[in-house]
């Protein structure tokens, strides 16, 4: 059963928005270690999500190719 990735994307978008709003309200806090760690965590989450999406797209392409070969070779399902 496929797992929905939508909540991950929503949470990442929410965290990014919160970080931007916090920085707009507190521009001098950009160098605070706690804020830097928050940004680092968000960047890591974004990178992980991008890798997941890339893998899912690659899987889809591979699956399509496999199905085409199955049809061409008349492989019974």
N, CA, C and O of each residue as an XYZ file, in Angstrom:
308
protein
N       0.847     -1.187      0.000
C       0.000      0.000      0.000
C       0.889      1.246      0.000
O       1.731      1.379      0.888
N       0.734      2.164     -0.962
C       1.579      3.362     -1.020
C       1.351      4.277      0.182
O       0.239      4.417      0.690
N       2.439      4.885      0.607
C       2.373      5.829      1.725
C       2.292      7.231      1.149
O       3.062      7.585      0.255
N       1.368      8.026      1.654
C       1.214      9.400      1.182
C       2.371     10.252      1.671
O       2.714     10.213      2.853
N       2.976     11.022      0.775
C       4.082     11.919      1.126
C       3.585     13.349      1.316
O       4.357     14.240      1.670
N       2.301     13.559      1.081
C       1.746     14.899      1.180
C       1.956     15.532      2.551
O       2.305     16.711      2.620
N       1.755     14.789      3.654
C       1.992     15.415      4.963
C       3.438     15.875      5.149
O       3.680     16.888      5.805
N       4.395     15.152      4.586
C       5.798     15.550      4.690
C       6.016     16.878      3.978
O       6.670     17.775      4.510
N       5.469     17.000      2.782
C       5.618     18.237      2.016
C       4.921     19.401      2.711
O       5.446     20.513      2.748
N       3.737     19.141      3.263
C       3.003     20.201      3.977
C       3.784     20.673      5.202
O       3.874     21.871      5.470
N       4.346     19.718      5.941
C       5.108     20.065      7.144
C       6.345     20.860      6.765
O       6.680     21.839      7.432
N       7.021     20.457      5.716
C       8.208     21.176      5.258
C       7.842     22.596      4.835
O       8.550     23.546      5.172
N       6.753     22.743      4.107
C       6.307     24.075      3.683
C       5.959     24.932      4.896
O       6.304     26.113      4.947
N       5.284     24.341      5.862
C       4.919     25.062      7.077
C       6.165     25.505      7.843
O       6.244     26.644      8.303
N       7.140     24.600      7.978
C       8.382     24.945      8.689
C       9.151     26.041      7.969
O       9.713     26.932      8.605
N       9.176     25.975      6.649
C       9.884     26.994      5.870
C       9.214     28.354      6.025
O       9.887     29.370      6.197
N       7.902     28.366      5.963
C       7.153     29.610      6.160
C       7.414     30.179      7.555
O       7.627     31.382      7.708
N       7.396     29.321      8.559
C       7.649     29.766      9.934
C       9.056     30.344     10.070
O       9.253     31.344     10.760
N      10.030     29.721      9.416
C      11.408     30.223      9.484
C      11.513     31.605      8.842
O      12.179     32.493      9.374
N      10.860     31.780      7.709
C      10.886     33.085      7.023
C      10.203     34.154      7.880
O      10.714     35.264      8.026
N       9.057     33.810      8.438
C       8.338     34.774      9.280
C       9.158     35.128     10.517
O       9.213     36.292     10.913
N       9.792     34.133     11.126
C      10.621     34.385     12.308
C      11.783     35.313     11.956
O      12.091     36.244     12.701
N      12.420     35.057     10.826
C      13.547     35.890     10.411
C      13.095     37.311     10.079
O      13.807     38.272     10.372
N      11.929     37.448      9.477
C      11.411     38.789      9.178
C      11.146     39.588     10.454
O      11.348     40.801     10.489
N      10.692     38.891     11.504
C      10.408     39.565     12.774
C      11.660     39.774     13.623
O      11.716     40.696     14.437
N      12.668     38.913     13.432
C      13.871     38.950     14.266
C      15.130     38.837     13.405
O      15.860     37.854     13.527
N      15.403     39.812     12.542
C      16.522     39.682     11.600
C      17.896     39.557     12.270
O      18.828     39.029     11.663
N      18.032     40.032     13.502
C      19.329     39.957     14.173
C      19.619     38.573     14.744
O      20.739     38.306     15.178
N      18.637     37.705     14.748
C      18.821     36.363     15.323
C      19.309     35.334     14.303
O      19.406     34.147     14.615
N      19.610     35.776     13.114
C      19.994     34.838     12.057
C      21.233     34.017     12.420
O      21.378     32.887     11.953
N      22.108     34.557     13.230
C      23.340     33.853     13.583
C      23.248     33.060     14.877
O      24.238     32.463     15.298
N      22.099     33.038     15.511
C      21.948     32.261     16.744
C      22.036     30.770     16.417
O      21.456     30.317     15.430
N      22.754     30.009     17.238
C      22.928     28.576     16.983
C      21.603     27.811     16.867
O      21.472     26.922     16.025
N      20.635     28.150     17.700
C      19.352     27.446     17.663
C      18.652     27.674     16.310
O      18.091     26.740     15.736
N      18.686     28.895     15.816
C      18.064     29.204     14.540
C      18.835     28.543     13.398
O      18.233     28.027     12.456
N      20.160     28.560     13.481
C      20.986     27.909     12.461
C      20.683     26.406     12.391
O      20.610     25.831     11.305
N      20.510     25.782     13.556
C      20.187     24.352     13.586
C      18.808     24.098     12.977
O      18.606     23.110     12.271
N      17.873     24.986     13.254
C      16.525     24.871     12.687
C      16.594     24.932     11.159
O      15.955     24.136     10.470
N      17.367     25.875     10.643
C      17.516     25.995      9.192
C      18.204     24.766      8.606
O      17.829     24.280      7.539
N      19.205     24.276      9.311
C      19.930     23.091      8.851
C      18.983     21.880      8.791
O      19.019     21.107      7.834
N      18.156     21.727      9.800
C      17.191     20.627      9.829
C      16.185     20.740      8.689
O      15.839     19.742      8.058
N      15.718     21.957      8.430
C      14.782     22.169      7.316
C      15.444     21.849      5.980
O      14.826     21.234      5.111
N      16.694     22.263      5.816
C      17.412     21.987      4.570
C      17.599     20.482      4.385
O      17.469     19.969      3.273
N      17.900     19.787      5.463
C      18.066     18.333      5.398
C      16.745     17.654      5.034
O      16.724     16.732      4.218
N      15.654     18.105      5.633
C      14.341     17.536      5.325
C      13.983     17.784      3.858
O      13.438     16.903      3.194
N      14.286     18.967      3.360
C      14.005     19.285      1.953
C      14.836     18.395      1.030
O      14.342     17.911      0.012
N      16.079     18.188      1.390
C      16.956     17.333      0.592
C      16.452     15.892      0.586
O      16.440     15.241     -0.458
N      16.040     15.396      1.746
C      15.503     14.038      1.836
C      14.228     13.884      1.012
O      14.036     12.871      0.340
N      13.368     14.882      1.066
C      12.130     14.838      0.297
C      12.431     14.864     -1.203
O      11.802     14.143     -1.978
N      13.387     15.692     -1.606
C      13.764     15.754     -3.022
C      14.313     14.415     -3.496
O      14.006     13.978     -4.605
N      15.122     13.759     -2.669
C      15.671     12.446     -3.021
C      14.549     11.415     -3.142
O      14.566     10.575     -4.042
N      13.586     11.482     -2.242
C      12.453     10.560     -2.280
C      11.650     10.744     -3.565
O      11.297      9.763     -4.220
N      11.361     11.984     -3.928
C      10.607     12.266     -5.150
C      11.387     11.777     -6.366
O      10.813     11.178     -7.276
N      12.695     12.031     -6.384
C      13.538     11.570     -7.492
C      13.475     10.053     -7.612
O      13.335      9.523     -8.714
N      13.576      9.354     -6.491
C      13.515      7.893     -6.495
C      12.157      7.388     -6.988
O      12.086      6.412     -7.736
N      11.088      8.054     -6.568
C       9.749      7.648     -7.014
C       9.570      7.848     -8.514
O       8.953      7.020     -9.183
N      10.101      8.935     -9.038
C      10.030      9.185    -10.483
C      10.831      8.121    -11.223
O      10.373      7.587    -12.233
N      12.017      7.815    -10.726
C      12.859      6.789    -11.351
C      12.177      5.416    -11.308
O      12.236      4.651    -12.271
N      11.539      5.124    -10.193
C      10.795      3.866    -10.069
C       9.678      3.808    -11.120
O       9.485      2.783    -11.773
N       8.959      4.899    -11.273
C       7.875      4.948    -12.255
C       8.379      4.705    -13.664
O       7.751      3.982    -14.437
N       9.513      5.308    -14.002
C      10.092      5.112    -15.336
C      10.509      3.656    -15.532
O      10.272      3.069    -16.588
N      11.129      3.083    -14.506
C      11.571      1.687    -14.593
C      10.380      0.753    -14.719
O      10.403     -0.195    -15.504
N       9.349      1.023    -13.950
C       8.140      0.192    -13.997
C       7.492      0.262    -15.382
O       7.046     -0.756    -15.912
N       7.441      1.442    -15.958
C       6.871      1.618    -17.301
C       7.674      0.837    -18.332
O       7.106      0.189    -19.211
N       8.992      0.903    -18.218
C       9.856      0.158    -19.137
C       9.639     -1.344    -18.983
O       9.539     -2.067    -19.974
N       9.569     -1.803    -17.751
C       9.337     -3.224    -17.488
C       8.002     -3.682    -18.076
O       7.931     -4.742    -18.698
N       6.972     -2.910    -17.888
C       5.657     -3.264    -18.423
C       5.673     -3.306    -19.949
O       5.017     -4.150    -20.559
N       6.423     -2.398    -20.559
C       6.529     -2.397    -22.028
C       7.218     -3.676    -22.498
O       6.792     -4.283    -23.481
N       8.269     -4.086    -21.810
C       8.951     -5.333    -22.169
C       8.042     -6.541    -21.947
O       8.049     -7.477    -22.746
N       7.280     -6.524    -20.892
C       6.344     -7.629    -20.635
C       5.335     -7.761    -21.772
O       5.034     -8.869    -22.217
N       4.818     -6.637    -22.236
C       3.854     -6.667    -23.350
C       4.538     -7.162    -24.629
O       3.989     -7.975    -25.372
N       5.745     -6.652    -24.863
C       6.475     -7.016    -26.066
C       6.807     -8.517    -26.076
O       6.744     -9.168    -27.119
N       7.150     -9.040    -24.932
C       7.517    -10.457    -24.834
C       6.314    -11.350    -24.519
O       6.436    -12.571    -24.424
N       5.150    -10.711    -24.360
C       3.908    -11.411    -24.039
C       4.043    -12.275    -22.782
O       3.645    -13.440    -22.759
N       4.611    -11.675    -21.753
C       4.783    -12.346    -20.463
C       3.443    -12.372    -19.753
O       2.836    -11.321    -19.547
N       2.958    -13.585    -19.364
C       1.671    -13.651    -18.649
C       1.794    -13.060    -17.244
O       2.830    -13.174    -16.589
N       0.728    -12.439    -16.812
C       0.745    -11.830    -15.480
C       0.173    -12.785    -14.460
O       0.102    -12.454    -13.277
